[in-house]
């Protein structure tokens, strides 16, 4: 397995953070030479392979757009039906609590990342805190959750385009969407921020159309001047009430991707602020859509409010079609973001990350490793091209070893795109056999999001920083609600 080493001279002795326990892993903060000695088994006669550190290139704005693109998506359209199932009292309260709790658990992940900047994805973070067994368990849940989220995106895309442009069936549109999204699978995160910006603009357009329709439509359905029938308390049975938590929490499922985004930041110390702003914007957007959608269509609101917009009488057909087009475009801007952390996890598991060959006995150059200092910044790092250009001195390494290494790197460069393509094909296949959008979203939230977004981050944080009474409270309450929601989804 390729070696990953890192050091940051001058920061080891003076590091201070109130969240780091005294018994923190000394290997993380050990001097570079001590770390290199630990990898004797990995070093062959001709040298050792070292994973190249790719310095972050995404600025504050690009990262914010990607986080917003991750948060504001599939769950947005299901927000009105969640409020309809719960009523005016419980629904908005659930939305507020879910937003605060998921932001709290995301900050736990950020605190863990600050202990070791080498952590590049969600499973790395959990593995650092819980060890190998915990990482293996989380990896399975993580794959299922992210996979279900991407499938929900594809289902939403196919349903929306079938409604606005019925030249193909929903399933046929899903296949067309695969062709459209393939080029975005290979873009770096800083360029995917432009795709996220398109997704955010489409969301803003949808909200504007929803509000405009509600104001200009004189009579129900589709009017806030003459609101549809709504309920103060749950009035549709316990099964539908049980689905509410899953429908709402699925919209705040950014935990799987955000560690990748932080790893790609120029200044990862800004991650806290990015997430706070993104969650504030996302909560406001979800609240507006939930309230307007429920007022306009009442208890008859569908699992995708865009369907109701398309059927609203008296509104310009062009405006309705534009709204549905915005809904259809939005999922396509997120699929590449969803595939990224899964592909990165597979690359790490099968040693597919780019490496260089360091000659036996030679020190590892600093510019090809990742900083481990909690206060470390990527701003002064050499860029990726400089790192990749490092070539060992032929006088100190065997030409045959270099040849084998180069051949291996060419093979990995071929396999990495194939992995991304394979994941995309699998998710489209899943979307072709998956049931309704509401069922997918509720199951995603109740069964998986509660585990990966609440229980596991708190468990990981407690393993590093210690347990508190509110950690236990949040885990117990959310687990019970998640279990009830999962049962309700299957009964539904």
C-alpha positions as CSV (number, residue, x, y, z in Angstrom):
1,X,0.0,0.0,0.0
2,X,1.4,3.5,-0.8
3,X,2.7,5.4,2.1
4,X,1.2,8.7,3.2
5,X,3.5,10.9,5.3
6,X,3.4,14.5,6.3
7,X,5.2,17.0,8.5
8,X,5.0,20.7,9.3
9,X,8.2,21.9,10.9
10,X,7.8,24.6,13.5
11,X,4.2,23.7,14.3
12,X,4.7,20.5,16.3
13,X,5.8,21.9,19.6
14,X,3.5,24.9,19.7
15,X,0.2,23.5,18.6
16,X,-2.7,24.3,21.0
17,X,-6.4,23.6,20.6
18,X,-9.0,23.2,23.4
19,X,-10.5,20.2,21.6
20,X,-7.4,18.1,21.4
21,X,-7.0,15.7,24.3
22,X,-3.6,15.1,25.9
23,X,-3.5,11.6,24.7
24,X,-3.9,12.5,21.0
25,X,-2.2,10.1,18.6
26,X,1.5,11.0,18.7
27,X,2.0,9.6,15.2
28,X,0.0,12.4,13.7
29,X,2.3,15.1,15.2
30,X,5.6,13.2,15.2
31,X,8.6,14.7,13.3
32,X,8.9,13.5,9.7
33,X,12.0,11.3,10.2
34,X,10.2,9.4,13.0
35,X,7.3,8.8,10.8
36,X,9.4,7.6,7.9
37,X,10.9,5.0,10.2
38,X,7.5,3.5,10.8
39,X,7.1,2.6,7.1
40,X,10.1,0.2,6.8
41,X,7.8,-2.6,5.8
42,X,6.4,-0.6,3.0
43,X,9.8,0.4,1.5
44,X,11.2,-2.0,-1.0
45,X,14.8,-2.3,-2.3
46,X,14.1,0.3,-4.9
47,X,12.2,2.9,-2.8
48,X,8.7,3.6,-1.6
49,X,5.6,4.9,-3.2
50,X,4.2,8.1,-1.6
51,X,0.7,9.5,-2.3
52,X,1.0,12.9,-3.8
53,X,-0.6,15.7,-1.9
54,X,-2.9,17.8,-4.2
55,X,-3.0,21.3,-2.7
56,X,-6.4,22.9,-2.3
57,X,-7.3,25.4,-5.0
58,X,-10.9,26.3,-4.1
59,X,-11.6,29.7,-2.5
60,X,-14.3,30.7,0.0
61,X,-16.9,31.5,-2.7
62,X,-16.3,28.3,-4.7
63,X,-16.6,26.1,-1.6
64,X,-19.7,28.0,-0.5
65,X,-21.4,27.3,-3.8
66,X,-20.5,23.6,-3.7
67,X,-21.9,23.3,-0.1
68,X,-25.1,25.1,-1.2
69,X,-25.3,22.9,-4.2
70,X,-25.0,19.9,-1.9
71,X,-27.6,21.1,0.6
72,X,-30.3,22.7,-1.6
73,X,-31.6,20.0,-3.8
74,X,-33.8,17.0,-3.6
75,X,-35.2,17.6,-0.1
76,X,-36.4,21.1,-1.1
77,X,-39.3,19.8,-3.3
78,X,-40.4,17.4,-0.5
79,X,-40.5,20.1,2.2
80,X,-44.2,21.1,1.6
81,X,-45.5,17.6,1.9
82,X,-43.4,17.1,5.0
83,X,-45.2,20.2,6.6
84,X,-48.5,18.8,5.3
85,X,-47.9,15.5,7.1
86,X,-46.9,17.2,10.3
87,X,-49.1,20.3,10.5
88,X,-48.1,23.9,11.2
89,X,-47.0,23.3,14.7
90,X,-44.7,20.3,14.4
91,X,-43.5,20.7,10.8
92,X,-41.6,24.0,11.1
93,X,-40.3,23.0,14.6
94,X,-38.9,19.8,13.1
95,X,-37.3,21.8,10.3
96,X,-35.5,24.1,12.7
97,X,-34.3,21.3,15.0
98,X,-33.0,19.3,12.1
99,X,-31.1,22.2,10.7
100,X,-29.4,23.0,14.1
101,X,-28.6,19.4,15.0
102,X,-27.0,18.6,11.6
103,X,-25.0,21.8,11.7
104,X,-23.8,20.8,15.1
105,X,-22.7,17.3,13.9
106,X,-21.0,18.8,10.9
107,X,-19.0,21.1,13.1
108,X,-17.8,18.0,15.0
109,X,-16.4,16.6,11.7
110,X,-14.7,19.9,11.1
111,X,-13.1,19.8,14.6
112,X,-11.7,16.3,13.9
113,X,-10.4,17.4,10.5
114,X,-8.5,20.3,12.3
115,X,-6.6,17.7,14.2
116,X,-5.2,16.2,11.0
117,X,-5.4,18.0,7.7
118,X,-4.5,14.7,5.9
119,X,-8.1,13.5,6.3
120,X,-9.6,13.9,2.8
121,X,-13.1,12.3,3.0
122,X,-15.9,11.3,5.4
123,X,-14.6,7.8,5.9
124,X,-11.1,9.0,6.7
125,X,-12.5,11.3,9.4
126,X,-14.6,8.5,11.0
127,X,-11.7,6.0,10.7
128,X,-9.4,8.5,12.5
129,X,-11.8,8.7,15.4
130,X,-13.2,5.2,15.6
131,X,-10.4,3.0,14.1
132,X,-10.5,0.5,11.3
133,X,-13.6,-1.4,12.4
134,X,-15.6,1.8,12.7
135,X,-14.4,3.0,9.3
136,X,-15.5,-0.3,7.7
137,X,-19.0,-0.1,9.2
138,X,-19.4,3.6,8.2
139,X,-18.1,2.9,4.7
140,X,-21.0,0.6,4.1
141,X,-23.6,3.0,5.4
142,X,-21.9,5.9,3.6
143,X,-22.1,4.1,0.2
144,X,-25.7,3.3,0.7
145,X,-26.7,6.8,1.8
146,X,-24.8,8.6,-0.9
147,X,-26.0,6.1,-3.5
148,X,-29.7,6.6,-2.5
149,X,-29.2,10.3,-2.6
150,X,-27.9,10.2,-6.2
151,X,-30.7,7.8,-7.2
152,X,-33.2,10.3,-5.8
153,X,-31.6,13.0,-7.9
154,X,-31.9,10.9,-11.1
155,X,-35.5,10.0,-10.3
156,X,-36.4,13.7,-9.8
157,X,-34.7,14.6,-13.0
158,X,-36.5,11.9,-15.0
159,X,-39.9,12.7,-13.5
160,X,-39.5,16.5,-14.1
161,X,-38.5,16.2,-17.8
162,X,-41.2,13.7,-18.5
163,X,-43.7,16.3,-17.2
164,X,-42.3,19.3,-19.2
165,X,-41.1,17.6,-22.4
166,X,-42.8,14.2,-22.8
167,X,-40.9,13.1,-25.9
168,X,-39.4,10.4,-23.7
169,X,-40.5,8.4,-20.7
170,X,-39.1,9.1,-17.3
171,X,-36.8,6.1,-17.6
172,X,-35.6,7.1,-21.0
173,X,-34.8,10.6,-19.7
174,X,-32.7,9.0,-16.9
175,X,-30.5,7.4,-19.6
176,X,-30.2,10.7,-21.5
177,X,-29.2,12.4,-18.2
178,X,-26.4,9.9,-17.8
179,X,-24.9,11.0,-21.2
180,X,-25.2,14.7,-20.2
181,X,-23.6,14.3,-16.8
182,X,-20.6,12.1,-17.9
183,X,-18.3,15.1,-18.7
184,X,-18.8,16.7,-15.3
185,X,-17.6,13.5,-13.6
186,X,-14.0,14.4,-14.5
187,X,-14.0,18.1,-13.5
188,X,-12.0,19.3,-10.4
189,X,-14.0,20.7,-7.5
190,X,-13.1,24.3,-8.2
191,X,-14.7,24.0,-11.7
192,X,-17.7,22.1,-10.3
193,X,-18.5,25.2,-8.4
194,X,-19.8,26.7,-11.6
195,X,-22.1,23.7,-12.0
196,X,-23.2,24.3,-8.4
197,X,-23.8,28.0,-9.2
198,X,-26.2,26.9,-12.0
199,X,-28.0,24.7,-9.5
200,X,-28.3,27.5,-7.0
201,X,-29.6,29.8,-9.7
202,X,-32.2,27.2,-10.8
203,X,-33.3,26.9,-7.2
204,X,-33.7,30.7,-6.9
205,X,-35.7,30.8,-10.1
206,X,-38.0,28.0,-8.8
207,X,-38.6,29.9,-5.6
208,X,-39.3,33.1,-7.5
209,X,-41.8,31.3,-9.7
210,X,-43.4,29.7,-6.7
211,X,-43.9,33.0,-4.9
212,X,-45.0,34.8,-8.1
213,X,-47.6,32.0,-8.8
214,X,-48.9,32.2,-5.3
215,X,-49.3,35.9,-5.4
216,X,-50.9,36.2,-8.8
217,X,-53.2,33.2,-8.7
218,X,-56.6,34.5,-7.4
219,X,-58.1,31.2,-6.3
220,X,-57.1,27.9,-4.8
221,X,-55.2,25.7,-5.8
222,X,-52.0,27.6,-6.2
223,X,-52.9,30.8,-4.4
224,X,-51.8,32.4,-1.1
225,X,-54.5,35.0,-1.5
226,X,-57.0,32.2,-1.1
227,X,-55.0,29.5,0.7
228,X,-55.9,25.8,0.4
229,X,-57.0,23.8,3.4
230,X,-54.2,23.2,5.9
231,X,-53.9,21.6,9.3
232,X,-52.5,22.9,12.6
233,X,-51.7,19.5,13.9
234,X,-51.0,16.1,12.2
235,X,-54.2,14.9,10.6
236,X,-53.1,12.2,8.2
237,X,-52.2,9.3,10.5
238,X,-49.1,8.2,12.3
239,X,-47.5,6.6,9.3
240,X,-47.3,9.8,7.4
241,X,-46.2,11.7,10.5
242,X,-43.4,9.1,10.9
243,X,-42.1,10.0,7.4
244,X,-41.7,13.7,8.2
245,X,-38.3,13.5,9.9
246,X,-36.8,11.5,7.1
247,X,-38.2,13.8,4.4
248,X,-36.7,16.9,6.1
249,X,-33.3,15.5,7.3
250,X,-32.6,14.2,3.8
251,X,-32.3,17.7,2.6
252,X,-29.4,18.5,5.0
253,X,-27.2,15.6,4.0
254,X,-24.0,17.4,3.2
255,X,-21.8,15.5,5.6
256,X,-20.6,12.9,3.1
257,X,-19.2,15.5,0.7
258,X,-18.2,18.5,2.8
259,X,-14.9,16.9,4.1
260,X,-13.8,16.6,0.5
261,X,-14.7,20.3,-0.1
262,X,-12.7,21.3,3.0
263,X,-9.7,19.3,1.9
264,X,-9.8,21.2,-1.4
265,X,-9.9,24.7,0.2
266,X,-7.0,27.1,-0.1
267,X,-7.7,28.2,3.5
268,X,-9.5,25.3,5.4
269,X,-9.7,27.5,8.5
270,X,-12.7,29.2,6.8
271,X,-14.6,25.9,6.8
272,X,-16.7,26.8,9.9
273,X,-17.8,30.1,8.4
274,X,-18.6,28.5,5.0
275,X,-20.9,25.9,6.7
276,X,-22.6,28.4,8.9
277,X,-23.5,30.7,6.0
278,X,-24.6,27.7,3.8
279,X,-26.8,26.2,6.5
280,X,-28.4,29.6,7.2
281,X,-29.2,30.1,3.5
282,X,-30.4,26.5,3.1
283,X,-32.7,26.7,6.2
284,X,-34.3,30.0,4.9
285,X,-34.8,28.5,1.4
286,X,-36.4,25.3,2.8
287,X,-38.7,27.3,5.1
288,X,-39.9,29.6,2.3
289,X,-40.7,26.7,-0.1
290,X,-42.3,24.6,2.6
291,X,-44.6,27.4,3.8
292,X,-45.6,28.7,0.3
293,X,-46.1,25.2,-1.1
294,X,-48.3,24.1,1.8
295,X,-50.4,27.3,1.7
296,X,-50.8,27.1,-2.0
297,X,-51.8,23.4,-2.3
298,X,-52.7,22.4,1.2
299,X,-53.2,18.8,2.1
300,X,-53.2,17.8,-1.6
301,X,-49.6,18.9,-2.2
302,X,-47.6,16.3,-4.0
303,X,-44.2,14.8,-3.1
304,X,-42.7,17.2,-5.7
305,X,-44.1,20.7,-5.5
306,X,-43.0,21.3,-9.0
307,X,-45.7,18.9,-10.2
308,X,-48.3,21.0,-8.5
309,X,-46.9,24.2,-10.2
310,X,-47.2,22.5,-13.6
311,X,-50.9,21.8,-12.9
312,X,-51.9,25.2,-11.5
313,X,-54.7,26.7,-13.6
314,X,-54.5,30.2,-14.9
315,X,-50.8,30.5,-14.8
316,X,-48.7,30.9,-18.0
317,X,-47.8,27.5,-19.4
318,X,-44.5,28.9,-20.3
319,X,-43.8,29.9,-16.7
320,X,-44.8,26.5,-15.4
321,X,-42.6,24.8,-17.9
322,X,-39.7,27.0,-17.0
323,X,-40.2,26.1,-13.3
324,X,-40.1,22.4,-14.1
325,X,-37.1,22.9,-16.3
326,X,-35.3,24.5,-13.4
327,X,-36.2,21.4,-11.3
328,X,-34.9,19.1,-14.0
329,X,-31.6,21.0,-14.4
330,X,-30.8,21.1,-10.6
331,X,-30.2,17.4,-10.1
332,X,-27.8,17.2,-13.0
333,X,-25.6,19.8,-11.3
334,X,-25.2,17.7,-8.2
335,X,-24.6,14.2,-9.5
336,X,-20.9,14.7,-10.1
337,X,-20.6,16.1,-6.5
338,X,-22.2,13.0,-5.2
339,X,-20.0,10.6,-7.1
340,X,-16.8,12.4,-6.0
341,X,-16.6,11.1,-2.3
342,X,-17.6,7.6,-3.3
343,X,-14.9,7.5,-6.0
344,X,-12.4,8.9,-3.6
345,X,-13.1,6.2,-1.1
346,X,-12.7,3.5,-3.7
347,X,-9.4,5.1,-4.9
348,X,-8.1,4.9,-1.3
349,X,-9.3,1.4,-0.7
350,X,-7.6,0.0,-3.9
351,X,-4.5,2.3,-3.8
352,X,-5.5,4.2,-6.9
353,X,-4.4,7.7,-5.8
354,X,-1.5,9.2,-7.7
355,X,1.9,8.4,-6.2
356,X,5.6,9.1,-6.8
357,X,8.6,6.8,-6.2
358,X,11.0,8.0,-3.6
359,X,14.4,6.4,-3.7
360,X,15.4,4.1,-0.8
361,X,16.9,6.1,2.1
362,X,15.9,9.5,0.6
363,X,13.8,11.9,2.6
364,X,10.3,12.6,1.4
365,X,10.1,16.1,-0.1
366,X,7.7,18.3,1.8
367,X,5.9,19.6,-1.2
368,X,4.5,16.2,-2.1
369,X,3.0,15.5,1.3
370,X,0.0,16.9,3.1
371,X,0.3,19.1,6.2
372,X,-0.9,17.6,9.5
373,X,-0.9,20.8,11.6
374,X,-4.4,21.8,12.8
375,X,-3.4,25.4,12.0
376,X,-1.8,24.5,8.7
377,X,-3.0,26.2,5.5
378,X,-2.6,25.1,1.9
379,X,-2.0,28.7,0.7
380,X,1.8,28.4,0.6
381,X,1.9,25.0,-0.9
382,X,3.3,24.2,-4.3
383,X,0.6,23.5,-6.8
384,X,-0.3,20.1,-8.0
385,X,1.7,20.3,-11.2
386,X,4.9,21.0,-9.3
387,X,4.3,18.0,-7.0
388,X,3.5,15.6,-9.8
389,X,6.6,16.7,-11.7
390,X,9.0,15.4,-9.0
391,X,11.3,12.7,-10.5
392,X,13.7,10.8,-8.4
393,X,17.4,11.0,-9.3
394,X,18.2,8.0,-11.5
395,X,21.6,7.8,-9.7
396,X,19.8,6.9,-6.5
397,X,17.1,4.6,-7.7
398,X,16.8,1.7,-10.1
399,X,15.5,2.4,-13.6
400,X,13.5,-0.8,-13.5
401,X,11.7,0.3,-10.4
402,X,10.8,3.6,-12.1
403,X,9.6,1.8,-15.2
404,X,7.3,-0.4,-13.1
405,X,6.1,2.5,-11.1
406,X,5.3,4.5,-14.3
407,X,3.4,1.6,-15.8
408,X,1.4,1.3,-12.6
409,X,0.6,5.0,-12.6
410,X,-0.6,4.8,-16.2
411,X,-2.9,1.9,-15.2
412,X,-4.3,3.8,-12.3
413,X,-4.8,6.9,-14.5
414,X,-7.0,4.7,-16.7
415,X,-8.9,3.0,-13.9
416,X,-9.9,6.2,-12.0
417,X,-12.2,7.5,-14.8
418,X,-13.6,4.0,-15.2
419,X,-14.6,3.9,-11.5
420,X,-16.5,7.2,-11.9
421,X,-18.2,6.0,-15.0
422,X,-19.1,2.7,-13.4
423,X,-20.6,4.4,-10.4
424,X,-22.7,6.6,-12.6
425,X,-24.0,3.6,-14.6
426,X,-24.9,1.8,-11.3
427,X,-26.9,4.8,-10.0
428,X,-28.9,5.2,-13.2
429,X,-29.7,1.4,-13.0
430,X,-30.9,1.9,-9.4
431,X,-33.1,4.9,-10.5
432,X,-34.7,2.7,-13.2
433,X,-35.9,0.2,-10.5
434,X,-36.5,2.5,-7.6
435,X,-40.1,3.5,-6.5
436,X,-41.5,7.0,-6.0
437,X,-39.5,10.0,-5.1
438,X,-41.3,10.4,-1.7
439,X,-40.4,6.9,-0.7
440,X,-36.8,7.2,-1.7
441,X,-36.4,10.5,0.2
442,X,-38.1,9.2,3.3
443,X,-36.1,6.0,3.4
444,X,-32.9,7.9,2.7
445,X,-33.5,10.3,5.6
446,X,-34.9,7.9,8.2
447,X,-32.7,4.8,7.7
448,X,-29.4,6.3,6.6
449,X,-29.2,10.0,7.1
450,X,-29.9,9.7,10.8
451,X,-27.0,7.3,11.1
452,X,-24.4,9.1,9.0
453,X,-25.4,12.6,9.8
454,X,-26.2,12.4,13.5
455,X,-25.3,9.2,15.3
456,X,-21.9,8.5,13.7
457,X,-20.5,12.0,13.8
458,X,-21.4,12.4,17.5
459,X,-20.0,9.0,18.3
460,X,-16.7,9.9,16.4
461,X,-16.5,13.3,18.2
462,X,-17.1,11.7,21.6
463,X,-14.3,9.2,20.9
464,X,-11.9,12.0,20.3
465,X,-13.2,14.8,22.6
466,X,-15.2,12.9,25.3
467,X,-18.9,12.2,25.8
468,X,-21.4,14.8,27.1
469,X,-25.0,14.4,28.3
470,X,-26.4,16.1,25.2
471,X,-24.4,13.7,23.0
472,X,-26.3,10.8,24.5
473,X,-29.6,12.7,24.4
474,X,-29.3,13.5,20.7
475,X,-28.2,10.0,19.8
476,X,-31.1,8.3,21.7
477,X,-33.8,10.7,20.5
478,X,-32.7,10.7,16.8
479,X,-32.3,6.9,16.7
480,X,-35.8,6.3,18.0
481,X,-37.3,8.8,15.5
482,X,-35.2,7.3,12.7
483,X,-36.3,3.8,13.5
484,X,-40.0,4.9,13.6
485,X,-39.5,6.7,10.3
486,X,-38.0,3.7,8.7
487,X,-40.9,1.5,9.8
488,X,-43.4,4.2,8.6
489,X,-41.7,4.3,5.2
490,X,-42.0,0.5,4.7
491,X,-45.7,0.6,5.9
492,X,-46.3,3.4,3.4
